[in-house]
Amino acid sequence: MTAARPLRLGLRANLGQFALLVAVNALVGGMVGQERTVLPLLAQETFGLRAASAALTFIVVFGLVKAATNLVAGALSDRFGRRPVLVAGWIIGLPVPVLLIWAPAWEWVVIANVLLGINQGLTWSTTVIMKIDLVGPARRGLAMGLNEAAGYGAVALTAFATGLLAEQFGLRPAPFLLGLAFAALGLGASVVFVRETRQYAQHEGAAIPATARRPLSQVMLSTTLRERALSAASQAGLVNNLNDGMAWGLLPLYFAAAGLSVAQIGILAALYPAVWGVGQPLTGALSDRLGRKGLIAGGMFLQAAAITVFAVGGEFVIWAGAAVLLGIGTAMVYPTLLAVIGDVAHPTWRASAVGTYRFWRDLGFAAGALVSGVVADLAGFDAAIWTVAGVTALSGVVVLARMYETHPPGH
């Protein structure tokens, strides 16, 4: 009988499975990208929702459901394994594009986003956890950069493609046929090719001084409040997605009110996540060399500056420049925050810590849609954008004051 091959941590040692998970996460990102350009316009033009807060209800629901699902996904992955959670997420995501295509009323769109939130929470969380399992501590920032680059690169490409399709063929059904293809491919790849990775976390944990396995309630308390780096990362993640919720839901309406075409709105909706996606392998690897804290604080301040440019600018070219800056700032933050969680959390409770962090981070979608929608209805688009810029800058101050360096240069 042939002896089982010993487990080896590292990107190179697990390149095939790692690359497959990168591709799967690109499909996960594409499921969100099908909505980024089209759905805010669909809310107003097809379903007649004129108030910004009403038009952004789909993001509020998506953010709340995804946040709660992230929490469950981390705990389930620790208990039952990563792969079953990933497959379940894809099964739940299959009806989403069908509902978006056939929705006769806005309530159907909201239901579709409940399912999309569950799909994203289960699939994106598990691909993050599985990559952290495989690569070990040395290249964690690079691994998260590649993971998030694939996901948000696909968001950008799909947002751009759906904008073109909507311009040519209308808001429905053509843009959402891409989502149907993504869901089928993601489910097939996860069932046939993806392998379980929980044993890699157990292998890594055996080489680290043991800590008692923590219940989820204890992990939540540490990640949210008690542990300085984890709690600082959680609030920064929430605020990062707060401004992304504004960019996703409010900015297309802002651009449409300024007279931009659907194709131009699609370009702006794609440009920000495209820069964000492309930049993340570089910023993730940079955090492995230079440390995490400076990139996170600097990224939050750059995002605040970029959002300010959206408020003061008045034409396509200026807004495109702001989108690039916002993408750079987000790229500095996004993989680095995940790397902080991986640095601090012990492998025996790391998946639950990732789930808790992603719970708070993705509550930011709901917070961003609520804050920007309500302020826009009360005081106008400009006031909403200024409000989000101020909150983002304040988050950078919190990172400077509370977070310690979790991966010093040279480690």
KEKE-3310 file (N, C-alpha, C; in steps of 0.2 Angstrom, whole numbers, plus 5000, padded with zeros to 4 digits):
npx = (5004:5003:5011:5003:5006:5016:5010:5013:5016:5014:5015:5020:5021:5008:5003:4994:4981:4979:4979:4967:4958:4959:4954:4941:4936:4936:4925:4916:4917:4912:4898:4894:4898:4889:4878:4883:4883:4871:4860:4856:4852:4841:4833:4827:4823:4816:4808:4804:4808:4812:4817:4833:4837:4827:4830:4842:4840:4842:4856:4857:4850:4858:4871:4868:4864:4875:4885:4880:4881:4894:4899:4893:4899:4913:4913:4906:4916:4927:4921:4915:4923:4930:4926:4913:4905:4908:4903:4889:4887:4888:4877:4866:4868:4864:4850:4850:4853:4843:4831:4834:4833:4819:4811:4796:4793:4800:4802:4806:4819:4825:4824:4832:4844:4845:4848:4860:4868:4870:4876:4888:4894:4896:4904:4915:4921:4925:4934:4944:4948:4953:4964:4972:4975:4982:4994:5002:5011:5021:5019:5007:5001:5003:4996:4983:4982:4982:4970:4960:4962:4958:4944:4939:4944:4936:4924:4925:4927:4915:4906:4909:4907:4893:4888:4891:4883:4870:4869:4868:4858:4848:4842:4839:4837:4850:4862:4862:4864:4877:4880:4873:4880:4892:4888:4885:4898:4905:4900:4901:4916:4919:4913:4919:4933:4939:4948:4948:4954:4956:4964:4977:4977:4976:4988:4997:4994:4999:5012:5014:5014:5002:4985:4970:4956:4944:4927:4915:4909:4919:4929:4923:4922:4935:4940:4932:4932:4942:4955:4968:4974:4965:4953:4954:4957:4944:4935:4941:4938:4924:4922:4928:4920:4909:4911:4912:4899:4892:4899:4895:4880:4876:4884:4882:4869:4871:4880:4871:4862:4870:4870:4878:4880:4874:4884:4896:4894:4895:4909:4915:4910:4917:4930:4935:4935:4943:4956:4958:4957:4968:4979:4980:4989:5001:5001:4998:5009:5018:5015:5019:5033:5035:5027:5010:5002:5005:5002:4988:4983:4987:4980:4967:4966:4969:4958:4948:4952:4950:4936:4932:4936:4926:4915:4918:4922:4916:4914:4917:4931:4937:4930:4934:4948:4946:4941:4951:4960:4953:4952:4966:4968:4960:4965:4977:4972:4963:4968:4978:4971:4965:4976:4981:4972:4975:4988:4987:4977:4975:4978:4969:4957:4956:4948:4935:4939:4941:4929:4922:4928:4925:4911:4909:4915:4907:4895:4897:4893:4879:4878:4884:4875:4863:4867:4872:4861:4850:4856:4858:4844:4839:4848:4855:4866:4879:4881:4880:4891:4902:4900:4903:4916:4922:4919:4928:4941:4941:4942:4955:4962:4959:4965:4979:4980:4976:4980:4993:5009:5008:5015:5031:5043:5054:5050)
npy = (4994:5011:5024:5039:5055:5067:5082:5098:5115:5130:5141:5137:5123:5119:5124:5120:5117:5129:5138:5134:5137:5151:5154:5149:5159:5170:5167:5168:5182:5187:5185:5195:5206:5206:5214:5227:5238:5237:5235:5246:5255:5248:5248:5261:5264:5253:5248:5260:5266:5280:5287:5287:5279:5269:5263:5258:5247:5234:5232:5234:5223:5213:5215:5213:5200:5193:5196:5190:5177:5175:5174:5162:5153:5153:5146:5134:5129:5127:5117:5106:5106:5114:5112:5106:5117:5127:5121:5121:5134:5138:5130:5137:5149:5147:5150:5165:5173:5170:5174:5188:5190:5187:5194:5201:5211:5223:5216:5203:5205:5209:5197:5189:5195:5191:5178:5179:5185:5175:5165:5173:5174:5161:5155:5165:5167:5154:5151:5161:5156:5143:5146:5152:5141:5133:5140:5144:5154:5162:5168:5174:5187:5189:5178:5182:5194:5189:5181:5191:5199:5191:5189:5203:5208:5201:5206:5219:5216:5210:5220:5230:5223:5220:5233:5236:5226:5230:5243:5239:5229:5231:5232:5220:5203:5201:5205:5197:5184:5181:5179:5167:5158:5159:5154:5141:5136:5138:5129:5117:5116:5116:5105:5094:5096:5104:5101:5096:5107:5108:5100:5105:5117:5111:5104:5115:5121:5111:5113:5125:5133:5126:5132:5134:5127:5139:5144:5150:5162:5167:5170:5179:5190:5193:5196:5207:5216:5214:5211:5220:5222:5214:5219:5233:5230:5224:5235:5244:5236:5236:5250:5251:5243:5250:5262:5256:5251:5263:5267:5257:5257:5271:5279:5276:5281:5294:5298:5295:5305:5316:5315:5306:5292:5275:5266:5274:5275:5261:5260:5268:5261:5249:5253:5256:5244:5237:5242:5241:5226:5222:5228:5221:5209:5215:5224:5215:5207:5216:5220:5208:5211:5224:5226:5227:5238:5251:5251:5249:5260:5271:5267:5269:5283:5287:5282:5290:5303:5301:5298:5311:5318:5313:5320:5334:5334:5336:5330:5317:5313:5317:5310:5297:5298:5299:5286:5278:5282:5278:5264:5261:5264:5255:5243:5243:5241:5230:5215:5216:5218:5205:5197:5202:5196:5183:5182:5185:5176:5160:5144:5134:5141:5150:5151:5154:5167:5173:5172:5180:5193:5195:5196:5208:5217:5215:5220:5233:5235:5236:5246:5257:5258:5262:5273:5282:5282:5287:5300:5306:5307:5316:5327:5328:5321:5326:5329:5316:5309:5317:5314:5300:5300:5307:5298:5287:5293:5295:5281:5278:5285:5278:5266:5270:5273:5262:5249:5237:5232:5217:5209:5211:5220:5210:5197)
npz = (5000:4995:5004:5010:5003:5010:5018:5011:5014:5005:4991:4979:4980:4980:4968:4958:4963:4970:4959:4953:4962:4962:4949:4951:4961:4953:4945:4955:4958:4946:4947:4956:4948:4937:4942:4944:4935:4929:4938:4947:4937:4932:4942:4943:4929:4924:4935:4941:4953:4961:4973:4980:4991:4991:4978:4981:4990:4986:4988:5002:5007:5001:5007:5021:5021:5016:5025:5037:5032:5029:5042:5046:5037:5039:5052:5049:5040:5048:5055:5047:5035:5020:5006:5005:5009:4999:4988:4991:4991:4978:4972:4978:4972:4958:4954:4954:4942:4934:4941:4941:4927:4925:4934:4938:4947:4959:4971:4968:4963:4975:4982:4974:4977:4991:4989:4982:4991:5000:4992:4989:5002:5006:4995:4992:5005:5008:4997:5000:5013:5010:5002:5011:5019:5011:5007:5018:5031:5025:5012:5013:5011:4997:4992:4996:4989:4975:4976:4978:4968:4957:4960:4960:4948:4939:4943:4938:4924:4921:4924:4915:4903:4904:4904:4891:4884:4889:4883:4870:4869:4878:4896:4901:4894:4892:4899:4911:4907:4907:4920:4923:4916:4923:4936:4933:4928:4939:4949:4943:4942:4956:4961:4953:4952:4963:4979:4996:5009:5023:5030:5028:5036:5048:5048:5048:5060:5069:5070:5077:5093:5104:5106:5115:5107:5101:5105:5094:5099:5107:5097:5089:5098:5101:5088:5085:5095:5106:5103:5097:5083:5076:5078:5073:5060:5057:5058:5048:5037:5036:5034:5022:5013:5015:5008:4996:4994:4992:4980:4971:4972:4972:4964:4950:4949:4951:4941:4930:4932:4929:4916:4909:4897:4897:4893:4896:4910:4913:4910:4920:4931:4930:4930:4942:4951:4942:4942:4956:4956:4948:4955:4967:4968:4968:4979:4989:4989:4992:5005:5012:5012:5017:5027:5035:5041:5037:5023:5025:5032:5024:5012:5016:5018:5005:4998:5004:4999:4985:4984:4988:4976:4967:4972:4969:4956:4939:4927:4914:4912:4924:4934:4930:4933:4947:4950:4947:4957:4968:4966:4967:4981:4987:4983:4990:5003:5004:5001:5011:5024:5025:5026:5038:5047:5045:5050:5064:5069:5076:5067:5071:5074:5064:5052:5057:5062:5050:5045:5054:5053:5039:5041:5047:5038:5026:5031:5028:5015:5016:5026:5018:5007:5014:5022:5011:5003:5011:5015:5002:4998:5007:5007:4994:4981:4982:4995:5001:4996:5001:5014:5015:5011:5023:5033:5029:5029:5043:5047:5043:5053:5064:5062:5062:5075:5083:5077:5077:5070:5061:5053:5053:5043:5033:5038)
capx = (5000:5007:5010:5001:5011:5016:5007:5018:5013:5017:5011:5023:5020:5001:5001:4988:4975:4979:4977:4960:4954:4959:4949:4934:4935:4935:4918:4912:4917:4908:4891:4892:4899:4883:4874:4886:4881:4864:4854:4854:4848:4835:4828:4824:4820:4811:4803:4801:4810:4815:4821:4840:4836:4823:4834:4848:4838:4845:4863:4856:4849:4864:4876:4866:4864:4882:4888:4878:4883:4902:4900:4892:4903:4919:4912:4905:4922:4931:4918:4914:4927:4929:4923:4906:4903:4909:4898:4883:4886:4886:4870:4861:4868:4861:4844:4850:4852:4836:4827:4835:4830:4812:4808:4791:4792:4806:4803:4810:4826:4827:4825:4838:4850:4846:4852:4867:4872:4872:4881:4895:4896:4899:4909:4921:4924:4929:4940:4949:4951:4957:4971:4976:4977:4987:5001:5006:5012:5027:5017:5000:4999:5003:4990:4976:4981:4980:4963:4955:4963:4954:4937:4937:4945:4930:4919:4926:4926:4908:4903:4910:4903:4886:4886:4890:4877:4864:4868:4866:4852:4844:4845:4837:4840:4857:4868:4862:4866:4884:4879:4870:4886:4897:4886:4886:4905:4908:4897:4905:4923:4920:4911:4924:4941:4942:4949:4947:4961:4956:4970:4983:4977:4978:4996:5001:4993:5003:5019:5013:5012:4995:4981:4964:4951:4939:4921:4913:4907:4925:4932:4919:4923:4942:4940:4928:4934:4947:4962:4969:4975:4960:4947:4956:4955:4937:4932:4943:4935:4918:4922:4930:4914:4904:4912:4911:4892:4891:4901:4891:4873:4874:4887:4878:4863:4874:4882:4866:4859:4874:4869:4882:4877:4875:4891:4900:4893:4898:4916:4917:4909:4922:4937:4937:4937:4948:4962:4958:4959:4975:4984:4981:4995:5007:5000:4998:5016:5022:5014:5024:5040:5036:5022:5003:4999:5006:4998:4981:4981:4988:4975:4960:4967:4969:4951:4944:4954:4947:4929:4931:4936:4919:4910:4920:4923:4910:4914:4919:4938:4939:4928:4938:4954:4944:4940:4958:4963:4949:4955:4973:4968:4956:4970:4982:4969:4959:4972:4982:4967:4964:4983:4982:4968:4979:4994:4985:4972:4978:4975:4963:4951:4957:4942:4930:4941:4940:4921:4920:4930:4921:4904:4909:4917:4902:4890:4898:4888:4872:4879:4885:4869:4859:4870:4872:4854:4846:4859:4856:4837:4838:4853:4858:4871:4886:4882:4881:4898:4906:4899:4906:4923:4924:4920:4933:4947:4941:4944:4962:4965:4958:4970:4985:4980:4975:4983:5000:5011:5007:5020:5036:5047:5059:5048)
capy = (5000:5017:5029:5045:5060:5072:5089:5103:5121:5135:5143:5133:5116:5118:5128:5118:5118:5136:5142:5132:5141:5158:5154:5149:5165:5174:5166:5171:5189:5188:5185:5202:5210:5206:5219:5233:5243:5237:5235:5253:5258:5244:5250:5267:5264:5247:5247:5266:5268:5287:5288:5283:5274:5263:5260:5254:5241:5227:5232:5233:5216:5209:5216:5210:5192:5191:5197:5184:5170:5174:5171:5155:5150:5152:5141:5128:5127:5124:5110:5101:5106:5119:5110:5106:5124:5130:5118:5123:5141:5138:5128:5143:5155:5146:5154:5172:5177:5168:5179:5195:5191:5187:5198:5206:5216:5224:5212:5198:5207:5209:5190:5187:5197:5187:5172:5181:5186:5168:5163:5176:5173:5154:5154:5169:5165:5147:5152:5164:5151:5138:5148:5153:5135:5130:5144:5145:5161:5166:5172:5175:5193:5188:5174:5186:5198:5185:5179:5196:5201:5187:5191:5210:5209:5198:5211:5224:5214:5209:5226:5233:5219:5221:5239:5236:5222:5234:5248:5236:5225:5233:5231:5213:5199:5199:5206:5192:5178:5180:5177:5161:5154:5159:5150:5134:5134:5138:5123:5111:5116:5115:5098:5090:5098:5107:5097:5099:5109:5109:5096:5109:5121:5106:5103:5121:5122:5106:5116:5131:5131:5125:5136:5130:5129:5144:5144:5156:5168:5170:5172:5185:5195:5195:5199:5213:5222:5214:5210:5227:5222:5211:5224:5238:5227:5223:5242:5246:5232:5238:5256:5250:5241:5256:5267:5252:5251:5269:5267:5252:5259:5278:5283:5275:5286:5301:5299:5296:5312:5321:5315:5301:5286:5268:5264:5278:5273:5255:5261:5270:5256:5244:5255:5256:5237:5234:5245:5237:5219:5222:5230:5217:5205:5219:5227:5210:5205:5222:5219:5203:5214:5230:5226:5228:5243:5257:5250:5249:5267:5275:5265:5272:5290:5288:5281:5296:5308:5299:5300:5318:5320:5312:5326:5340:5334:5337:5327:5310:5312:5318:5304:5292:5298:5297:5279:5275:5283:5274:5257:5260:5264:5249:5238:5244:5239:5224:5209:5217:5216:5198:5195:5203:5191:5176:5183:5185:5171:5153:5140:5131:5146:5155:5151:5158:5174:5176:5173:5186:5199:5196:5198:5216:5220:5215:5224:5239:5236:5238:5253:5261:5259:5265:5280:5286:5283:5292:5307:5308:5309:5322:5333:5328:5317:5328:5328:5309:5307:5320:5310:5294:5302:5309:5292:5284:5296:5293:5274:5278:5287:5272:5261:5272:5273:5255:5243:5236:5229:5210:5206:5216:5219:5205:5191)
capz = (5000:4995:5009:5008:5002:5016:5016:5011:5013:5001:4985:4973:4982:4979:4963:4953:4967:4971:4953:4952:4967:4959:4944:4954:4964:4947:4944:4961:4957:4940:4950:4958:4942:4933:4944:4946:4931:4927:4943:4949:4932:4931:4948:4941:4922:4924:4941:4943:4960:4961:4979:4980:4997:4988:4973:4984:4994:4984:4991:5009:5008:4999:5012:5027:5021:5015:5031:5041:5029:5030:5049:5046:5032:5043:5057:5045:5037:5053:5058:5042:5029:5016:5000:5005:5010:4993:4983:4993:4989:4970:4971:4980:4967:4952:4952:4954:4936:4932:4945:4938:4920:4924:4939:4936:4952:4963:4976:4965:4963:4982:4984:4970:4981:4996:4987:4980:4997:5003:4987:4990:5008:5006:4990:4993:5011:5007:4993:5004:5018:5007:4999:5017:5021:5006:5006:5024:5033:5022:5006:5014:5007:4990:4991:4996:4983:4969:4976:4977:4961:4952:4961:4958:4941:4936:4944:4933:4917:4920:4924:4908:4898:4905:4902:4883:4882:4890:4878:4863:4869:4884:4902:4902:4898:4889:4904:4916:4904:4909:4927:4922:4914:4929:4941:4930:4928:4946:4952:4940:4944:4963:4962:4950:4953:4970:4984:5003:5012:5030:5033:5028:5042:5054:5048:5050:5067:5073:5071:5081:5100:5104:5109:5115:5102:5104:5102:5089:5102:5109:5091:5087:5103:5100:5081:5085:5100:5111:5100:5093:5076:5072:5078:5069:5053:5056:5057:5042:5032:5036:5031:5015:5009:5015:5002:4990:4993:4989:4973:4968:4971:4972:4959:4944:4948:4951:4934:4925:4933:4926:4908:4906:4894:4900:4891:4900:4917:4913:4910:4927:4936:4929:4930:4949:4952:4938:4946:4962:4955:4945:4959:4973:4969:4970:4986:4994:4990:4996:5013:5014:5012:5020:5033:5034:5044:5033:5017:5026:5034:5018:5007:5018:5016:4998:4996:5006:4994:4978:4985:4987:4969:4964:4974:4966:4949:4935:4920:4914:4913:4931:4937:4928:4937:4954:4950:4947:4963:4973:4965:4970:4988:4989:4982:4996:5009:5004:5003:5017:5029:5026:5028:5045:5050:5044:5054:5071:5071:5076:5062:5074:5074:5059:5048:5061:5063:5044:5044:5058:5049:5033:5043:5048:5032:5021:5033:5025:5009:5019:5029:5013:5004:5019:5023:5005:5000:5015:5014:4995:4997:5011:5005:4988:4980:4984:5003:5002:4994:5006:5021:5015:5012:5029:5037:5026:5032:5050:5048:5043:5059:5069:5060:5064:5083:5086:5074:5078:5064:5062:5049:5052:5037:5033:5041)
cpx = (5004:5006:5007:5006:5010:5013:5013:5014:5017:5014:5014:5021:5013:4998:4995:4982:4974:4976:4969:4956:4954:4954:4942:4932:4933:4927:4913:4911:4912:4900:4889:4893:4893:4878:4877:4884:4874:4859:4852:4850:4841:4830:4824:4820:4815:4806:4801:4803:4815:4819:4828:4840:4832:4827:4839:4846:4841:4852:4862:4855:4855:4869:4874:4866:4871:4886:4887:4881:4891:4903:4899:4897:4910:4918:4910:4911:4926:4928:4917:4918:4925:4925:4916:4902:4903:4904:4891:4882:4885:4879:4865:4862:4865:4855:4844:4849:4846:4831:4828:4832:4822:4808:4802:4790:4799:4808:4807:4817:4829:4828:4831:4844:4851:4850:4859:4871:4874:4877:4888:4898:4900:4905:4916:4924:4928:4935:4946:4952:4955:4964:4975:4979:4983:4994:5005:5007:5017:5024:5009:4997:4998:4997:4983:4976:4979:4972:4958:4956:4958:4946:4935:4939:4939:4924:4919:4925:4919:4904:4903:4907:4896:4884:4886:4884:4870:4863:4866:4859:4847:4846:4843:4835:4848:4862:4868:4863:4873:4884:4877:4876:4891:4895:4887:4893:4907:4906:4901:4912:4923:4918:4917:4931:4943:4943:4949:4954:4961:4962:4976:4983:4979:4985:5000:5000:4997:5010:5019:5011:5005:4991:4974:4959:4946:4932:4920:4912:4914:4929:4929:4921:4930:4943:4937:4930:4941:4954:4963:4969:4968:4954:4948:4955:4948:4933:4934:4939:4928:4917:4924:4924:4909:4905:4911:4903:4889:4893:4897:4884:4872:4877:4884:4872:4866:4877:4877:4862:4863:4874:4874:4878:4878:4882:4896:4900:4896:4906:4918:4916:4914:4929:4940:4939:4942:4955:4963:4960:4966:4980:4985:4987:5001:5007:5001:5005:5020:5021:5018:5031:5040:5031:5015:5001:4999:5002:4990:4979:4982:4982:4968:4961:4966:4962:4947:4946:4950:4939:4927:4931:4929:4915:4912:4921:4916:4909:4918:4926:4940:4937:4932:4945:4952:4943:4946:4961:4960:4951:4961:4972:4964:4961:4975:4979:4966:4963:4975:4978:4966:4971:4984:4978:4972:4985:4992:4981:4976:4975:4969:4957:4951:4951:4937:4932:4940:4933:4919:4922:4926:4913:4904:4911:4911:4895:4891:4894:4882:4873:4880:4879:4864:4861:4869:4866:4850:4849:4857:4849:4836:4842:4856:4864:4878:4887:4883:4888:4903:4906:4903:4914:4926:4924:4926:4940:4947:4944:4951:4965:4964:4963:4977:4985:4979:4978:4990:5002:5011:5012:5026:5040:5053:5057:5044)
cpy = (5006:5022:5036:5050:5065:5078:5094:5110:5125:5135:5138:5126:5114:5122:5126:5119:5126:5140:5140:5137:5149:5159:5153:5155:5170:5174:5169:5179:5191:5188:5191:5207:5211:5212:5226:5239:5243:5238:5242:5256:5255:5247:5256:5267:5259:5247:5254:5268:5275:5288:5284:5278:5268:5260:5256:5248:5235:5226:5231:5226:5211:5209:5213:5202:5190:5191:5191:5178:5170:5171:5164:5151:5148:5146:5134:5125:5124:5117:5105:5101:5112:5118:5110:5113:5128:5127:5120:5130:5142:5135:5133:5148:5154:5150:5162:5175:5176:5173:5186:5196:5191:5191:5202:5212:5217:5219:5205:5199:5207:5201:5187:5189:5194:5181:5173:5182:5180:5165:5166:5174:5166:5153:5158:5168:5159:5147:5155:5159:5146:5140:5150:5146:5132:5134:5144:5152:5165:5170:5173:5182:5192:5183:5178:5191:5195:5183:5185:5200:5198:5189:5198:5212:5206:5203:5216:5222:5213:5215:5230:5229:5220:5228:5239:5232:5226:5239:5245:5233:5226:5230:5223:5210:5198:5200:5200:5185:5176:5177:5169:5156:5154:5154:5142:5131:5133:5131:5117:5110:5114:5107:5093:5090:5100:5101:5100:5101:5110:5105:5100:5114:5117:5105:5109:5122:5117:5109:5122:5129:5131:5130:5133:5132:5133:5143:5150:5162:5172:5173:5179:5191:5198:5199:5206:5218:5220:5214:5216:5227:5219:5216:5230:5236:5227:5230:5245:5242:5234:5245:5256:5248:5246:5260:5263:5251:5257:5269:5262:5255:5266:5281:5282:5280:5293:5303:5299:5303:5317:5320:5310:5295:5280:5266:5267:5276:5266:5255:5263:5265:5250:5246:5255:5249:5234:5236:5241:5230:5218:5223:5226:5212:5209:5221:5221:5207:5210:5222:5214:5206:5220:5231:5228:5235:5250:5257:5251:5257:5271:5273:5269:5279:5291:5287:5287:5302:5307:5300:5307:5321:5319:5318:5332:5340:5334:5334:5320:5309:5312:5312:5298:5292:5297:5290:5275:5275:5278:5266:5256:5260:5258:5243:5238:5240:5232:5217:5210:5216:5209:5195:5196:5198:5184:5177:5182:5178:5164:5149:5136:5135:5151:5156:5155:5165:5177:5177:5179:5193:5200:5198:5206:5219:5221:5218:5231:5240:5239:5245:5258:5263:5263:5273:5285:5287:5288:5299:5310:5311:5315:5328:5333:5323:5319:5327:5321:5307:5310:5316:5304:5295:5304:5302:5288:5286:5295:5286:5274:5280:5282:5267:5263:5272:5266:5249:5243:5232:5221:5206:5211:5215:5214:5198:5187)
cpz = (5000:5001:5006:5008:5007:5013:5016:5010:5008:4994:4979:4974:4980:4973:4959:4957:4968:4965:4951:4956:4965:4954:4946:4957:4958:4945:4949:4960:4951:4942:4952:4952:4938:4935:4944:4942:4930:4932:4945:4944:4931:4936:4946:4934:4921:4929:4944:4950:4959:4967:4979:4985:4995:4983:4976:4989:4993:4987:4998:5011:5007:5005:5019:5027:5020:5021:5036:5038:5030:5037:5049:5042:5036:5048:5054:5042:5042:5055:5053:5036:5024:5010:5000:5006:5003:4988:4985:4991:4982:4969:4973:4975:4960:4950:4952:4948:4933:4935:4942:4931:4920:4929:4937:4941:4956:4968:4974:4965:4970:4984:4980:4974:4988:4995:4985:4986:5000:4998:4988:4996:5009:5001:4991:4999:5011:5003:4996:5009:5015:5004:5005:5019:5017:5007:5012:5026:5028:5016:5007:5010:5000:4988:4991:4991:4976:4970:4975:4971:4956:4953:4958:4951:4937:4937:4939:4926:4916:4920:4918:4903:4898:4903:4894:4881:4883:4885:4872:4863:4874:4890:4904:4895:4897:4895:4909:4913:4906:4916:4927:4920:4919:4934:4939:4930:4935:4950:4949:4942:4951:4964:4959:4952:4959:4975:4991:5005:5019:5033:5033:5034:5048:5054:5050:5058:5072:5074:5075:5088:5101:5108:5110:5110:5105:5101:5098:5093:5105:5103:5089:5092:5102:5093:5081:5089:5104:5108:5095:5086:5073:5072:5074:5062:5052:5054:5050:5036:5031:5032:5023:5011:5010:5009:4995:4988:4990:4982:4969:4966:4969:4966:4952:4943:4948:4944:4929:4926:4930:4918:4905:4903:4898:4899:4895:4907:4918:4914:4917:4932:4935:4931:4938:4952:4948:4941:4952:4961:4953:4950:4965:4973:4971:4977:4991:4995:4994:5003:5016:5016:5017:5026:5031:5036:5040:5027:5019:5028:5028:5013:5009:5017:5009:4995:4998:5001:4987:4979:4985:4980:4965:4966:4970:4959:4945:4928:4920:4915:4920:4935:4936:4932:4945:4955:4950:4954:4969:4972:4968:4978:4991:4988:4988:5002:5009:5005:5010:5024:5030:5028:5036:5049:5050:5049:5061:5073:5071:5071:5065:5074:5069:5054:5051:5061:5056:5043:5048:5055:5043:5035:5044:5042:5027:5024:5030:5019:5011:5022:5023:5009:5008:5020:5017:5002:5004:5014:5007:4995:5001:5009:4999:4987:4983:4992:5005:5001:4999:5013:5021:5015:5019:5034:5035:5029:5040:5052:5048:5049:5064:5068:5063:5072:5086:5084:5076:5072:5065:5058:5048:5046:5038:5036:5036)
residu = (MET:THR:ALA:ALA:ARG:PRO:LEU:ARG:LEU:GLY:LEU:ARG:ALA:ASN:LEU:GLY:GLN:PHE:ALA:LEU:LEU:VAL:ALA:VAL:ASN:ALA:LEU:VAL:GLY:GLY:MET:VAL:GLY:GLN:GLU:ARG:THR:VAL:LEU:PRO:LEU:LEU:ALA:GLN:GLU:THR:PHE:GLY:LEU:ARG:ALA:ALA:SER:ALA:ALA:LEU:THR:PHE:ILE:VAL:VAL:PHE:GLY:LEU:VAL:LYS:ALA:ALA:THR:ASN:LEU:VAL:ALA:GLY:ALA:LEU:SER:ASP:ARG:PHE:GLY:ARG:ARG:PRO:VAL:LEU:VAL:ALA:GLY:TRP:ILE:ILE:GLY:LEU:PRO:VAL:PRO:VAL:LEU:LEU:ILE:TRP:ALA:PRO:ALA:TRP:GLU:TRP:VAL:VAL:ILE:ALA:ASN:VAL:LEU:LEU:GLY:ILE:ASN:GLN:GLY:LEU:THR:TRP:SER:THR:THR:VAL:ILE:MET:LYS:ILE:ASP:LEU:VAL:GLY:PRO:ALA:ARG:ARG:GLY:LEU:ALA:MET:GLY:LEU:ASN:GLU:ALA:ALA:GLY:TYR:GLY:ALA:VAL:ALA:LEU:THR:ALA:PHE:ALA:THR:GLY:LEU:LEU:ALA:GLU:GLN:PHE:GLY:LEU:ARG:PRO:ALA:PRO:PHE:LEU:LEU:GLY:LEU:ALA:PHE:ALA:ALA:LEU:GLY:LEU:GLY:ALA:SER:VAL:VAL:PHE:VAL:ARG:GLU:THR:ARG:GLN:TYR:ALA:GLN:HIS:GLU:GLY:ALA:ALA:ILE:PRO:ALA:THR:ALA:ARG:ARG:PRO:LEU:SER:GLN:VAL:MET:LEU:SER:THR:THR:LEU:ARG:GLU:ARG:ALA:LEU:SER:ALA:ALA:SER:GLN:ALA:GLY:LEU:VAL:ASN:ASN:LEU:ASN:ASP:GLY:MET:ALA:TRP:GLY:LEU:LEU:PRO:LEU:TYR:PHE:ALA:ALA:ALA:GLY:LEU:SER:VAL:ALA:GLN:ILE:GLY:ILE:LEU:ALA:ALA:LEU:TYR:PRO:ALA:VAL:TRP:GLY:VAL:GLY:GLN:PRO:LEU:THR:GLY:ALA:LEU:SER:ASP:ARG:LEU:GLY:ARG:LYS:GLY:LEU:ILE:ALA:GLY:GLY:MET:PHE:LEU:GLN:ALA:ALA:ALA:ILE:THR:VAL:PHE:ALA:VAL:GLY:GLY:GLU:PHE:VAL:ILE:TRP:ALA:GLY:ALA:ALA:VAL:LEU:LEU:GLY:ILE:GLY:THR:ALA:MET:VAL:TYR:PRO:THR:LEU:LEU:ALA:VAL:ILE:GLY:ASP:VAL:ALA:HIS:PRO:THR:TRP:ARG:ALA:SER:ALA:VAL:GLY:THR:TYR:ARG:PHE:TRP:ARG:ASP:LEU:GLY:PHE:ALA:ALA:GLY:ALA:LEU:VAL:SER:GLY:VAL:VAL:ALA:ASP:LEU:ALA:GLY:PHE:ASP:ALA:ALA:ILE:TRP:THR:VAL:ALA:GLY:VAL:THR:ALA:LEU:SER:GLY:VAL:VAL:VAL:LEU:ALA:ARG:MET:TYR:GLU:THR:HIS:PRO:PRO:GLY:HIS)
# end
